[in-house]
Amino acid sequence: MNIFSSLTNRIFFASALLTVVAIGVAVYRVNVAVSTQAENELRRGIEEAGTLLEEYRTTLFEHYAREGRLVADLSNMKAAMAERDQPTVEPIAERYQRQIGCDLLLVTDPSAQLLGAAGRLHPEYPVDVLRNAVSRAKHGEETLSLWPHAGGVIQVVTVPSFTNAEFMGTVSVGFALDEQTAGTFKRLTNSDIAFAVNGRVEASTLPAGYNEQLQTLVGSPGIHVIHLGDAEYVALSRALQLQDTAANMSPAGGPTTSALILRSRTERLQFLNAIHRELAVTAFLAVLAATLVSYGVARTVTRPLAAITDTMREMAATGDLTRKIALSPTTRWEDEDARLLANTFNAMTDSIVRFQREAAQRERLSSLGRLSTVVAHEIRNPLMIIRTALRTLKKSLGHPPEVQSAVADIDEEVTRLNRIVAEVLDFARPIKFDCGPVDVNALCEDAVRAVGSEEPGVAVHMDLDRDLGSIVTDGERVRLALVNILTNARHAVLARTDRQERSERAIQVITRETSGGRVGIDVRDRGVGIEAEDLARVFDPFFTTRRTGTGLGLAISRRIIEGLGGTITVSSRPGHGTDVRIELPLAS
């Protein structure tokens, strides 16, 4: 069994698939956008942390250099240095080291001999580097240098001390790049810090077991991702270069130093897992809700279609083309298109019923027309013989009055029968039109005169639009149609019992130009009107409410007007009158 053979299933699966794809794409795009934004924030943050570390280190070292110059220029320090006595210099050095807050403060004499040392660091200082710094200090130069230290490196600035141009010695101030400083920088930058000396990691805020892995990143440009244990980090390597802080300060060399700034990618992006879970749950609920809604929509669409299908199946089985779909009361969730389709189907069955009725009527009329033609021909021949005999009787003289009256009656009835035969033949035979330019107003005036000469007694008022031009149509046929319509109007007016309604405006003929470039002719009367149940049959052949009528006048008029491409309509109110409207194209 093919599950897609059902319209309900196709609508359901299509709607559900569309919803799943739409939600999936939306969730994917949100995940990608959030992840990309988080990655960019992480990378931007570690770049800012590296910049902050470098700026803080530079600012801190400039501070110590400035404080070292102040200490070297103090009079008590110069006096102590002049004594060349270590017990005298040592307390002074310790006091100023505590005030400055540096990690190391050294005082030397002009021969580079140590006079005092203070601070948490007491390294085996490099003698050659210190002698070089003292030698430069004699010439008034300040020197930058890096001293190796167990667990890190010390960044030192050496400044000279002079008294009246006499070189008294040097003061060296330094701070260490070790685990303690790394911890300070970690709190400042919110990142893990590692210091490497000559490519070897000496101090780190991370466990020492990760040092070998960290050494692979020293000196590498850009941002890298590294796995340390169960966590993933992004890392940035920054070389810590010796920088001049004054015009007379020059670097004295030493080991190369680098700093590694690391941030836990696992920790920083942990919130994404919660977002992904929330998105997954939301997507599942949305898909579930959309599936239920899709099924409901499919049912609301296909339920009316199923009723239509069942009705059509019954029509095919029984051959009854008049069956209709039973429409339920309108509800909020009912599909308007399906209801429109059902209404259209019912309208189609009504049209089929009407077509069957009209087809049967046309068949009857066709048969009646053929029969009428035969009968009319058979009747016309005896009428000619009777009329010839009447002419002979009229020529004979000396007939008694009763014979003359009988001859006149027979002649009148023969004339009426001949007119009926002519109308029947006009209705039965196909109409052949002879079109040419026609003045509509003149045509209406001619039709009014013809009816007035045949049936005087009711005046016709004409309201003609003199701006109307000529149209191309069959004037004689249109005149015949107008004569038939005006004759019916006169009979309707004469049938009234109240004579006061037979005024000069009891019948009106109006010409006008209608929309769409057509010409309208209205014939209005104040006659007895037409009953509502008879109004739909006024154009049926042989339908008449008059005892002596044939019922062919309006039928023939309709055939003429519609054959010329026009329209004819009748509206009426019983007791008030009838309005016949004709519209003709400018060129038939």
Legacy VTK file of the C-alpha trace (Angstrom):
# vtk DataFile Version 3.0
C-alpha trace
ASCII
DATASET POLYDATA
POINTS 588 float
0.000 0.000 0.000
1.405 3.390 -0.991
1.053 5.786 1.960
1.412 8.751 -0.395
-1.672 7.783 -2.381
-3.832 9.570 0.204
-4.135 13.339 -0.058
-4.279 13.552 3.751
-0.952 11.744 4.058
0.672 13.853 1.349
-0.426 17.102 2.965
0.592 15.808 6.394
4.028 14.581 5.354
4.715 17.682 3.234
3.755 20.038 6.063
5.682 18.040 8.657
8.770 17.792 6.432
8.653 21.501 5.681
8.368 22.271 9.382
11.212 19.929 10.350
13.488 21.366 7.669
12.618 24.950 8.632
13.164 24.317 12.351
16.344 22.328 11.673
17.794 25.093 9.533
16.837 27.703 12.136
18.410 25.699 14.986
21.535 25.052 12.949
21.936 28.702 12.045
21.406 29.756 15.664
23.971 27.218 16.855
26.482 28.347 14.262
25.888 32.017 15.056
26.172 31.524 18.827
29.238 29.286 18.522
30.945 31.689 16.129
30.187 34.629 18.397
31.524 32.753 21.442
34.696 31.742 19.576
35.251 35.321 18.427
34.700 36.617 21.950
37.160 34.049 23.307
39.832 34.950 20.774
39.252 38.657 21.240
39.471 38.219 25.009
42.794 36.385 24.894
44.226 39.043 22.573
43.140 41.719 25.025
44.631 39.692 27.909
48.001 39.534 26.115
47.945 43.263 25.483
46.996 43.934 29.108
49.818 41.721 30.419
52.393 43.495 28.281
51.127 46.929 29.264
51.069 46.030 32.963
54.594 44.577 32.829
55.886 47.683 31.082
54.107 50.019 33.490
55.354 48.064 36.496
58.929 48.075 35.284
58.809 51.810 34.523
57.577 52.335 38.079
60.487 50.383 39.551
62.961 52.180 37.313
61.636 55.548 38.456
61.769 54.495 42.120
65.324 53.194 41.631
66.436 56.592 40.340
64.890 58.275 43.389
66.628 55.867 45.783
69.993 56.302 44.014
69.648 60.074 44.353
68.864 60.084 48.105
71.541 61.692 50.303
71.471 58.988 52.993
71.950 56.311 50.337
74.858 58.234 48.847
76.396 58.683 52.321
76.046 54.984 53.082
77.581 54.081 49.728
80.489 56.410 50.463
81.260 54.427 53.633
81.732 51.268 51.566
80.389 49.354 54.592
77.869 46.575 53.918
76.323 46.587 57.469
75.689 50.304 56.987
74.124 49.968 53.494
72.115 46.779 54.129
69.405 48.271 56.479
68.919 51.256 54.177
68.485 48.957 51.174
65.937 46.793 53.010
63.908 49.842 54.081
63.649 51.240 50.566
62.929 47.798 49.085
59.895 47.478 51.330
58.763 50.987 50.385
59.109 50.343 46.653
57.629 46.823 46.816
60.112 45.381 44.308
61.305 41.804 44.373
65.004 42.727 44.439
67.123 45.770 45.347
70.955 45.667 45.065
73.527 48.359 45.918
77.105 48.165 44.518
80.206 50.304 44.799
82.108 51.649 41.783
84.042 48.361 41.515
80.825 46.301 41.258
81.202 44.918 44.778
77.909 44.195 46.516
77.212 46.613 49.360
73.611 45.530 50.147
70.785 43.246 48.938
67.122 43.210 49.886
63.893 41.542 48.676
62.416 38.098 48.442
64.985 37.102 45.828
68.701 36.566 46.618
69.977 35.124 43.332
73.430 34.229 42.300
73.496 37.327 40.135
75.468 37.235 36.867
78.750 38.966 37.691
79.584 39.781 34.086
76.187 41.364 33.438
76.408 43.402 36.667
79.969 44.578 35.906
78.862 45.609 32.438
75.954 47.538 33.935
78.283 49.252 36.492
80.758 50.110 33.753
77.991 51.801 31.762
76.709 53.499 34.890
80.062 55.289 35.285
79.210 57.066 32.058
75.732 57.939 33.320
73.851 55.139 31.449
70.964 53.148 32.877
70.927 49.486 31.912
68.172 46.920 31.386
68.981 43.263 31.893
67.427 39.862 32.539
68.888 37.693 35.251
68.190 33.983 35.419
66.415 32.811 38.524
65.274 29.439 39.814
61.646 29.276 38.762
61.731 32.239 36.416
63.703 35.301 35.401
64.317 38.717 36.989
63.946 41.902 34.959
66.465 44.428 36.387
67.187 48.103 35.795
70.563 49.449 37.029
70.850 53.216 37.655
74.009 55.191 38.608
74.448 57.328 41.729
76.605 60.484 41.538
77.675 63.119 44.089
79.111 66.258 42.547
80.172 64.290 39.472
81.743 61.612 41.656
80.475 58.129 40.833
79.271 56.567 44.097
78.009 53.221 42.757
74.756 51.746 41.406
71.297 50.830 42.599
69.654 47.845 40.812
65.877 47.350 41.123
64.123 44.306 39.705
60.983 42.203 39.748
60.685 38.526 38.979
58.651 36.755 36.325
57.896 33.601 38.343
54.906 31.728 39.708
54.004 34.474 42.159
53.989 37.130 39.406
52.105 34.713 37.114
49.431 34.397 39.811
49.180 38.202 39.990
48.843 38.453 36.212
46.218 35.667 36.235
44.029 37.651 38.605
44.541 40.744 36.469
43.804 39.183 33.053
41.459 36.374 34.129
43.699 33.981 32.184
46.291 31.346 32.994
49.872 32.600 32.592
53.122 30.727 31.922
56.636 32.257 31.690
59.282 30.617 29.505
63.010 31.351 29.634
65.058 30.392 26.581
62.116 28.298 25.331
61.658 26.402 28.603
58.599 26.942 30.780
59.867 27.899 34.242
56.717 29.216 35.912
53.009 28.619 35.281
49.643 28.928 36.958
48.778 25.518 35.481
50.045 22.216 36.911
53.722 21.554 36.227
52.844 18.368 34.326
51.642 20.504 31.388
54.940 22.388 30.989
56.292 20.157 28.212
53.123 20.600 26.172
53.198 24.345 26.739
56.813 24.568 25.546
55.655 23.608 22.024
53.735 26.886 21.814
56.556 29.218 22.882
57.328 31.675 20.094
54.514 30.422 17.824
52.598 33.280 16.160
48.810 33.534 16.330
46.266 31.804 18.540
46.433 28.040 19.014
44.176 25.404 20.511
45.787 22.893 22.859
44.391 19.994 24.909
45.633 19.865 28.492
44.165 16.901 30.312
40.377 16.848 29.884
40.188 20.535 29.042
40.761 22.440 25.845
42.573 25.793 25.880
43.271 28.598 23.453
46.803 29.942 23.836
48.727 33.035 22.735
52.523 33.441 22.920
54.024 36.883 23.591
57.784 37.642 23.598
58.763 39.840 26.571
61.292 42.192 25.014
63.471 44.616 26.952
62.198 48.104 26.167
63.856 51.474 26.705
62.107 53.524 29.345
64.379 56.558 28.995
66.623 58.042 26.400
69.768 57.074 28.381
68.658 53.468 29.073
70.010 50.598 27.015
69.431 46.824 27.223
72.322 44.747 28.446
71.091 41.442 27.033
70.293 38.227 28.851
68.039 35.196 28.282
65.005 35.388 25.965
61.733 35.467 27.820
58.215 34.718 26.652
54.777 34.663 28.220
51.969 32.246 27.353
48.404 33.448 27.911
45.851 30.620 28.079
42.093 30.509 28.502
40.009 27.394 28.978
37.889 26.935 25.871
35.973 24.138 27.578
35.037 26.340 30.531
34.280 29.470 28.536
32.082 27.638 25.995
30.365 25.488 28.592
27.277 27.696 28.398
26.890 26.639 24.765
26.034 23.121 25.894
23.091 24.470 27.859
22.001 26.555 24.866
22.275 23.524 22.577
20.178 21.444 24.964
17.530 24.153 25.189
17.474 24.504 21.414
17.170 20.736 20.977
14.258 20.536 23.417
12.589 23.559 21.822
13.065 22.098 18.337
11.596 18.750 19.446
8.543 20.417 20.988
8.128 22.663 17.928
8.327 19.667 15.573
5.823 17.761 17.711
3.413 20.696 17.778
3.888 21.319 14.048
3.224 17.638 13.331
-0.044 17.744 15.241
-1.047 21.003 13.559
-0.113 19.590 10.129
-2.288 16.567 10.736
-5.159 18.790 11.858
-4.765 21.011 8.794
-4.636 17.972 6.527
-7.834 16.649 8.064
-9.671 19.964 7.758
-8.704 20.127 4.082
-9.397 16.537 3.117
-12.613 15.950 5.088
-14.707 18.162 2.762
-12.856 16.713 -0.224
-13.793 13.235 0.955
-17.458 14.282 0.993
-17.081 15.604 -2.555
-15.350 12.400 -3.651
-18.088 10.230 -2.128
-20.775 12.274 -3.865
-18.994 11.978 -7.219
-18.582 8.241 -6.688
-22.327 7.925 -6.087
-23.004 10.009 -9.195
-20.801 7.683 -11.259
-22.487 4.586 -9.824
-26.109 5.751 -10.152
-25.834 8.083 -13.140
-27.725 10.734 -11.198
-26.014 14.018 -12.044
-28.229 16.060 -9.752
-26.786 14.922 -6.429
-25.520 17.653 -4.127
-23.038 17.773 -1.267
-24.622 18.294 2.132
-22.862 21.322 3.642
-22.403 21.408 7.406
-22.749 24.654 9.368
-19.730 26.909 9.080
-17.171 26.401 11.861
-14.021 28.286 12.839
-11.657 25.560 11.627
-13.448 24.769 8.391
-11.389 25.255 5.256
-12.898 28.062 3.169
-11.403 26.766 -0.085
-12.900 23.313 0.463
-16.267 24.874 1.262
-15.971 27.034 -1.854
-15.208 23.893 -3.848
-18.294 22.191 -2.403
-20.471 25.217 -3.204
-19.023 25.308 -6.713
-19.760 21.591 -7.094
-23.372 22.155 -5.997
-23.617 25.102 -8.400
-22.289 22.811 -11.143
-24.976 20.233 -10.400
-27.577 23.022 -10.535
-26.150 24.033 -13.903
-26.340 20.427 -15.060
-29.982 20.261 -13.995
-30.699 23.535 -15.764
-28.813 22.358 -18.846
-30.758 19.108 -18.917
-34.015 21.020 -18.613
-32.992 23.490 -21.318
-31.711 20.701 -23.553
-35.014 18.888 -23.193
-36.845 22.127 -23.901
-34.695 22.812 -26.947
-35.389 19.313 -28.194
-39.108 19.843 -27.724
-38.937 23.237 -29.414
-36.933 21.785 -32.277
-39.499 19.078 -32.781
-42.279 21.612 -32.367
-40.599 23.926 -34.871
-40.365 21.197 -37.477
-43.958 20.206 -36.857
-45.060 23.864 -36.901
-43.417 24.381 -40.254
-45.283 21.443 -41.751
-48.570 22.479 -40.159
-48.122 26.133 -41.188
-47.528 25.157 -44.787
-50.536 22.857 -44.753
-52.720 25.590 -43.220
-51.547 28.384 -45.531
-52.772 26.651 -48.705
-56.434 26.348 -47.536
-56.246 29.938 -46.261
-55.280 31.122 -49.737
-58.247 29.285 -51.194
-60.607 30.760 -48.566
-59.260 34.280 -49.142
-59.725 33.876 -52.924
-63.315 32.713 -52.378
-63.980 35.683 -50.098
-62.755 38.091 -52.747
-65.221 36.519 -55.195
-68.069 36.875 -52.696
-67.147 40.527 -52.035
-67.334 41.287 -55.759
-70.806 39.774 -56.031
-73.631 42.249 -55.358
-76.973 41.831 -53.725
-75.982 39.758 -50.703
-78.157 40.134 -47.659
-76.560 42.005 -44.659
-76.060 38.876 -42.621
-73.993 37.353 -45.478
-71.875 40.474 -45.775
-71.264 40.423 -42.009
-70.256 36.758 -42.164
-67.881 37.489 -45.085
-66.250 40.317 -43.091
-65.808 38.076 -40.034
-64.336 35.286 -42.144
-61.904 37.739 -43.777
-60.781 39.054 -40.366
-60.179 35.571 -38.990
-58.346 34.515 -42.152
-56.074 37.567 -41.727
-55.432 36.626 -38.085
-54.689 33.017 -38.975
-52.368 34.134 -41.720
-50.488 36.333 -39.213
-50.190 33.407 -36.802
-48.854 31.194 -39.593
-46.317 33.883 -40.516
-45.131 34.150 -36.882
-44.828 30.382 -36.603
-42.780 30.252 -39.783
-40.588 33.154 -38.616
-39.911 31.318 -35.366
-39.274 27.951 -36.975
-36.968 28.940 -39.807
-33.335 30.145 -39.220
-32.954 33.926 -39.233
-30.813 35.471 -41.937
-29.583 38.944 -41.044
-28.922 41.765 -43.481
-26.815 44.299 -41.587
-26.129 47.886 -42.527
-25.947 51.397 -41.019
-29.100 52.152 -39.023
-30.272 55.281 -37.187
-31.555 53.925 -33.840
-33.781 56.915 -33.122
-35.423 56.767 -36.587
-35.888 53.032 -36.156
-37.722 53.547 -32.843
-39.941 56.272 -34.345
-40.842 53.995 -37.248
-41.747 51.116 -34.881
-43.947 53.448 -32.782
-45.787 54.654 -35.895
-46.345 51.101 -37.089
-47.855 50.001 -33.764
-49.926 53.203 -33.489
-51.473 52.625 -36.908
-52.394 49.037 -36.079
-53.603 49.534 -32.485
-54.455 53.166 -31.751
-55.684 54.295 -28.364
-52.493 54.564 -26.240
-49.932 57.298 -26.861
-46.236 56.537 -26.751
-43.782 59.078 -25.316
-40.308 58.980 -26.855
-37.221 60.187 -24.959
-34.507 59.811 -27.584
-30.823 60.654 -27.260
-30.208 62.793 -30.335
-26.434 62.460 -29.936
-26.555 58.779 -30.816
-24.922 57.952 -34.100
-25.649 55.144 -36.480
-24.935 51.513 -35.665
-24.393 48.554 -37.958
-27.243 46.072 -37.503
-30.292 44.545 -39.269
-32.742 47.456 -38.979
-35.769 45.543 -40.263
-35.305 42.735 -37.761
-34.785 45.162 -34.860
-37.898 47.050 -35.981
-39.868 43.780 -35.905
-38.621 43.075 -32.353
-39.599 46.585 -31.219
-43.043 46.216 -32.810
-43.599 42.973 -30.890
-42.471 44.565 -27.605
-44.567 47.734 -28.137
-47.610 45.633 -29.043
-47.304 43.729 -25.765
-46.898 47.053 -23.912
-50.116 48.450 -25.487
-52.044 45.318 -24.585
-50.757 45.555 -20.976
-51.860 49.202 -20.713
-55.240 48.550 -22.304
-55.796 45.676 -19.871
-55.888 48.120 -16.938
-59.326 48.873 -15.544
-58.350 52.350 -14.312
-58.336 54.632 -17.329
-56.385 57.389 -15.597
-53.183 55.382 -15.941
-53.497 55.565 -19.744
-51.693 58.901 -19.902
-49.357 60.052 -22.592
-46.491 58.535 -20.627
-48.160 55.165 -20.168
-45.535 53.842 -22.612
-42.049 55.299 -22.915
-39.366 54.548 -25.472
-35.882 55.661 -24.326
-32.630 55.471 -26.238
-29.248 55.946 -24.579
-25.581 55.073 -24.823
-24.545 52.408 -22.310
-21.167 51.440 -20.921
-18.845 49.443 -23.133
-19.739 51.336 -26.300
-23.220 49.846 -26.690
-26.634 51.382 -27.454
-29.619 50.821 -25.170
-33.341 50.895 -25.991
-35.788 50.813 -23.065
-39.530 50.222 -23.499
-41.404 51.016 -20.274
-45.136 50.680 -19.736
-47.570 51.281 -16.898
-49.607 48.242 -17.678
-50.860 45.416 -15.511
-47.362 43.944 -15.163
-46.269 40.312 -15.104
-46.643 37.944 -12.186
-43.399 36.702 -10.603
-44.059 33.065 -11.514
-44.663 34.024 -15.167
-41.682 36.355 -15.505
-39.185 33.526 -16.018
-41.261 32.131 -18.917
-41.959 35.252 -20.949
-39.399 34.241 -23.594
-40.703 30.668 -23.868
-42.366 29.988 -27.241
-46.158 29.768 -27.173
-46.352 31.114 -23.620
-48.960 33.891 -23.397
-51.410 35.290 -20.872
-53.712 36.726 -23.559
-56.559 34.653 -24.926
-55.802 35.558 -28.542
-52.005 35.681 -28.276
-49.597 33.236 -29.897
-46.786 33.558 -27.355
-44.192 33.979 -30.107
-43.604 37.741 -30.047
-40.991 37.917 -27.266
-39.455 34.577 -28.301
-38.854 35.910 -31.819
-37.605 39.244 -30.427
-35.101 37.456 -28.218
-33.796 35.395 -31.132
-33.323 38.563 -33.190
-31.577 40.625 -30.481
-29.259 37.832 -29.319
-28.555 36.861 -32.927
-27.304 40.425 -33.499
-24.968 40.153 -30.496
-27.174 42.096 -28.098
-29.071 41.354 -24.888
-32.723 41.686 -23.888
-34.001 41.592 -20.303
-37.449 42.013 -18.733
-38.257 43.329 -15.268
-41.777 43.862 -13.976
-43.901 44.660 -10.937
-47.450 43.406 -10.997
-49.859 46.340 -11.054
-47.125 48.895 -11.819
-45.761 47.998 -15.232
-42.969 46.323 -17.155
-39.541 47.444 -18.346
-37.908 45.776 -21.370
-34.267 46.670 -21.902
-32.387 46.049 -25.136
-28.656 46.586 -25.629
-27.079 46.373 -29.085
-23.417 46.547 -30.092
-22.232 49.345 -32.378
-21.461 46.747 -35.027
-23.359 43.436 -35.144
LINES 1 589
588 0 1 2 3 4 5 6 7 8 9 10 11 12 13 14 15 16 17 18 19 20 21 22 23 24 25 26 27 28 29 30 31 32 33 34 35 36 37 38 39 40 41 42 43 44 45 46 47 48 49 50 51 52 53 54 55 56 57 58 59 60 61 62 63 64 65 66 67 68 69 70 71 72 73 74 75 76 77 78 79 80 81 82 83 84 85 86 87 88 89 90 91 92 93 94 95 96 97 98 99 100 101 102 103 104 105 106 107 108 109 110 111 112 113 114 115 116 117 118 119 120 121 122 123 124 125 126 127 128 129 130 131 132 133 134 135 136 137 138 139 140 141 142 143 144 145 146 147 148 149 150 151 152 153 154 155 156 157 158 159 160 161 162 163 164 165 166 167 168 169 170 171 172 173 174 175 176 177 178 179 180 181 182 183 184 185 186 187 188 189 190 191 192 193 194 195 196 197 198 199 200 201 202 203 204 205 206 207 208 209 210 211 212 213 214 215 216 217 218 219 220 221 222 223 224 225 226 227 228 229 230 231 232 233 234 235 236 237 238 239 240 241 242 243 244 245 246 247 248 249 250 251 252 253 254 255 256 257 258 259 260 261 262 263 264 265 266 267 268 269 270 271 272 273 274 275 276 277 278 279 280 281 282 283 284 285 286 287 288 289 290 291 292 293 294 295 296 297 298 299 300 301 302 303 304 305 306 307 308 309 310 311 312 313 314 315 316 317 318 319 320 321 322 323 324 325 326 327 328 329 330 331 332 333 334 335 336 337 338 339 340 341 342 343 344 345 346 347 348 349 350 351 352 353 354 355 356 357 358 359 360 361 362 363 364 365 366 367 368 369 370 371 372 373 374 375 376 377 378 379 380 381 382 383 384 385 386 387 388 389 390 391 392 393 394 395 396 397 398 399 400 401 402 403 404 405 406 407 408 409 410 411 412 413 414 415 416 417 418 419 420 421 422 423 424 425 426 427 428 429 430 431 432 433 434 435 436 437 438 439 440 441 442 443 444 445 446 447 448 449 450 451 452 453 454 455 456 457 458 459 460 461 462 463 464 465 466 467 468 469 470 471 472 473 474 475 476 477 478 479 480 481 482 483 484 485 486 487 488 489 490 491 492 493 494 495 496 497 498 499 500 501 502 503 504 505 506 507 508 509 510 511 512 513 514 515 516 517 518 519 520 521 522 523 524 525 526 527 528 529 530 531 532 533 534 535 536 537 538 539 540 541 542 543 544 545 546 547 548 549 550 551 552 553 554 555 556 557 558 559 560 561 562 563 564 565 566 567 568 569 570 571 572 573 574 575 576 577 578 579 580 581 582 583 584 585 586 587
